Amino acid sequence: MDDLRCKGGYCVEPMRAWDQAVAEGWLNQRACYIKSDGWRVWCAGEYVLKVE
């Protein structure tokens, strides 16, 4: 997902959604990649599928 953990105001809502998904346990964050200027950050993860 793009626009995570970066300096721009446009990153606030994507960060909130990503953090909520991780906190609720339906997404595992694997890695984040930060451009050297800190304005572009994206993270990779995988969905957690729960079969009941």
MODELLER restraints for C-alpha pairs under 7 A, 6 or more apart:
rsr = mdl.restraints
at = mdl.atoms
rsr.add(forms.Gaussian(group=physical.xy_distance, feature=features.Distance(at['CA:1:A'], at['CA:42:A']), mean=5.41, stdev=0.5))
rsr.add(forms.Gaussian(group=physical.xy_distance, feature=features.Distance(at['CA:1:A'], at['CA:43:A']), mean=5.36, stdev=0.5))
rsr.add(forms.Gaussian(group=physical.xy_distance, feature=features.Distance(at['CA:1:A'], at['CA:44:A']), mean=6.33, stdev=0.5))
rsr.add(forms.Gaussian(group=physical.xy_distance, feature=features.Distance(at['CA:2:A'], at['CA:41:A']), mean=6.28, stdev=0.5))
rsr.add(forms.Gaussian(group=physical.xy_distance, feature=features.Distance(at['CA:2:A'], at['CA:42:A']), mean=4.24, stdev=0.5))
rsr.add(forms.Gaussian(group=physical.xy_distance, feature=features.Distance(at['CA:2:A'], at['CA:43:A']), mean=6.64, stdev=0.5))
rsr.add(forms.Gaussian(group=physical.xy_distance, feature=features.Distance(at['CA:3:A'], at['CA:11:A']), mean=4.97, stdev=0.5))
rsr.add(forms.Gaussian(group=physical.xy_distance, feature=features.Distance(at['CA:3:A'], at['CA:14:A']), mean=6.43, stdev=0.5))
rsr.add(forms.Gaussian(group=physical.xy_distance, feature=features.Distance(at['CA:3:A'], at['CA:40:A']), mean=6.29, stdev=0.5))
rsr.add(forms.Gaussian(group=physical.xy_distance, feature=features.Distance(at['CA:3:A'], at['CA:41:A']), mean=5.52, stdev=0.5))
rsr.add(forms.Gaussian(group=physical.xy_distance, feature=features.Distance(at['CA:3:A'], at['CA:42:A']), mean=5.76, stdev=0.5))
rsr.add(forms.Gaussian(group=physical.xy_distance, feature=features.Distance(at['CA:4:A'], at['CA:11:A']), mean=5.61, stdev=0.5))
rsr.add(forms.Gaussian(group=physical.xy_distance, feature=features.Distance(at['CA:4:A'], at['CA:14:A']), mean=6.21, stdev=0.5))
rsr.add(forms.Gaussian(group=physical.xy_distance, feature=features.Distance(at['CA:4:A'], at['CA:15:A']), mean=5.13, stdev=0.5))
rsr.add(forms.Gaussian(group=physical.xy_distance, feature=features.Distance(at['CA:4:A'], at['CA:41:A']), mean=5.33, stdev=0.5))
rsr.add(forms.Gaussian(group=physical.xy_distance, feature=features.Distance(at['CA:4:A'], at['CA:42:A']), mean=5.46, stdev=0.5))
rsr.add(forms.Gaussian(group=physical.xy_distance, feature=features.Distance(at['CA:4:A'], at['CA:43:A']), mean=6.78, stdev=0.5))
rsr.add(forms.Gaussian(group=physical.xy_distance, feature=features.Distance(at['CA:5:A'], at['CA:11:A']), mean=6.85, stdev=0.5))
rsr.add(forms.Gaussian(group=physical.xy_distance, feature=features.Distance(at['CA:5:A'], at['CA:15:A']), mean=6.54, stdev=0.5))
rsr.add(forms.Gaussian(group=physical.xy_distance, feature=features.Distance(at['CA:5:A'], at['CA:41:A']), mean=6.05, stdev=0.5))
rsr.add(forms.Gaussian(group=physical.xy_distance, feature=features.Distance(at['CA:6:A'], at['CA:38:A']), mean=5.72, stdev=0.5))
rsr.add(forms.Gaussian(group=physical.xy_distance, feature=features.Distance(at['CA:6:A'], at['CA:39:A']), mean=5.19, stdev=0.5))
rsr.add(forms.Gaussian(group=physical.xy_distance, feature=features.Distance(at['CA:6:A'], at['CA:40:A']), mean=5.87, stdev=0.5))
rsr.add(forms.Gaussian(group=physical.xy_distance, feature=features.Distance(at['CA:6:A'], at['CA:41:A']), mean=5.56, stdev=0.5))
rsr.add(forms.Gaussian(group=physical.xy_distance, feature=features.Distance(at['CA:7:A'], at['CA:38:A']), mean=6.29, stdev=0.5))
rsr.add(forms.Gaussian(group=physical.xy_distance, feature=features.Distance(at['CA:7:A'], at['CA:39:A']), mean=5.29, stdev=0.5))
rsr.add(forms.Gaussian(group=physical.xy_distance, feature=features.Distance(at['CA:8:A'], at['CA:39:A']), mean=6.35, stdev=0.5))
rsr.add(forms.Gaussian(group=physical.xy_distance, feature=features.Distance(at['CA:21:A'], at['CA:27:A']), mean=5.52, stdev=0.5))
rsr.add(forms.Gaussian(group=physical.xy_distance, feature=features.Distance(at['CA:22:A'], at['CA:28:A']), mean=6.05, stdev=0.5))
rsr.add(forms.Gaussian(group=physical.xy_distance, feature=features.Distance(at['CA:26:A'], at['CA:47:A']), mean=5.74, stdev=0.5))
rsr.add(forms.Gaussian(group=physical.xy_distance, feature=features.Distance(at['CA:26:A'], at['CA:48:A']), mean=4.72, stdev=0.5))
rsr.add(forms.Gaussian(group=physical.xy_distance, feature=features.Distance(at['CA:27:A'], at['CA:45:A']), mean=6.53, stdev=0.5))
rsr.add(forms.Gaussian(group=physical.xy_distance, feature=features.Distance(at['CA:27:A'], at['CA:46:A']), mean=5.67, stdev=0.5))
rsr.add(forms.Gaussian(group=physical.xy_distance, feature=features.Distance(at['CA:27:A'], at['CA:47:A']), mean=4.56, stdev=0.5))
rsr.add(forms.Gaussian(group=physical.xy_distance, feature=features.Distance(at['CA:27:A'], at['CA:48:A']), mean=5.43, stdev=0.5))
rsr.add(forms.Gaussian(group=physical.xy_distance, feature=features.Distance(at['CA:28:A'], at['CA:45:A']), mean=5.31, stdev=0.5))
rsr.add(forms.Gaussian(group=physical.xy_distance, feature=features.Distance(at['CA:28:A'], at['CA:46:A']), mean=5.36, stdev=0.5))
rsr.add(forms.Gaussian(group=physical.xy_distance, feature=features.Distance(at['CA:28:A'], at['CA:47:A']), mean=6.39, stdev=0.5))
rsr.add(forms.Gaussian(group=physical.xy_distance, feature=features.Distance(at['CA:28:A'], at['CA:48:A']), mean=6.80, stdev=0.5))
rsr.add(forms.Gaussian(group=physical.xy_distance, feature=features.Distance(at['CA:29:A'], at['CA:44:A']), mean=6.12, stdev=0.5))
rsr.add(forms.Gaussian(group=physical.xy_distance, feature=features.Distance(at['CA:29:A'], at['CA:45:A']), mean=4.20, stdev=0.5))
rsr.add(forms.Gaussian(group=physical.xy_distance, feature=features.Distance(at['CA:29:A'], at['CA:46:A']), mean=6.70, stdev=0.5))
rsr.add(forms.Gaussian(group=physical.xy_distance, feature=features.Distance(at['CA:30:A'], at['CA:44:A']), mean=5.55, stdev=0.5))
rsr.add(forms.Gaussian(group=physical.xy_distance, feature=features.Distance(at['CA:30:A'], at['CA:45:A']), mean=4.83, stdev=0.5))
rsr.add(forms.Gaussian(group=physical.xy_distance, feature=features.Distance(at['CA:31:A'], at['CA:43:A']), mean=5.60, stdev=0.5))
rsr.add(forms.Gaussian(group=physical.xy_distance, feature=features.Distance(at['CA:31:A'], at['CA:44:A']), mean=5.38, stdev=0.5))
rsr.add(forms.Gaussian(group=physical.xy_distance, feature=features.Distance(at['CA:31:A'], at['CA:45:A']), mean=6.99, stdev=0.5))
rsr.add(forms.Gaussian(group=physical.xy_distance, feature=features.Distance(at['CA:32:A'], at['CA:41:A']), mean=6.93, stdev=0.5))
rsr.add(forms.Gaussian(group=physical.xy_distance, feature=features.Distance(at['CA:32:A'], at['CA:42:A']), mean=5.63, stdev=0.5))
rsr.add(forms.Gaussian(group=physical.xy_distance, feature=features.Distance(at['CA:32:A'], at['CA:43:A']), mean=3.98, stdev=0.5))
rsr.add(forms.Gaussian(group=physical.xy_distance, feature=features.Distance(at['CA:32:A'], at['CA:44:A']), mean=6.24, stdev=0.5))
rsr.add(forms.Gaussian(group=physical.xy_distance, feature=features.Distance(at['CA:33:A'], at['CA:41:A']), mean=5.60, stdev=0.5))
rsr.add(forms.Gaussian(group=physical.xy_distance, feature=features.Distance(at['CA:33:A'], at['CA:42:A']), mean=5.46, stdev=0.5))
rsr.add(forms.Gaussian(group=physical.xy_distance, feature=features.Distance(at['CA:33:A'], at['CA:43:A']), mean=6.12, stdev=0.5))
rsr.add(forms.Gaussian(group=physical.xy_distance, feature=features.Distance(at['CA:34:A'], at['CA:40:A']), mean=6.18, stdev=0.5))
rsr.add(forms.Gaussian(group=physical.xy_distance, feature=features.Distance(at['CA:34:A'], at['CA:41:A']), mean=4.48, stdev=0.5))
rsr.add(forms.Gaussian(group=physical.xy_distance, feature=features.Distance(at['CA:34:A'], at['CA:42:A']), mean=6.78, stdev=0.5))
rsr.add(forms.Gaussian(group=physical.xy_distance, feature=features.Distance(at['CA:35:A'], at['CA:41:A']), mean=6.14, stdev=0.5))
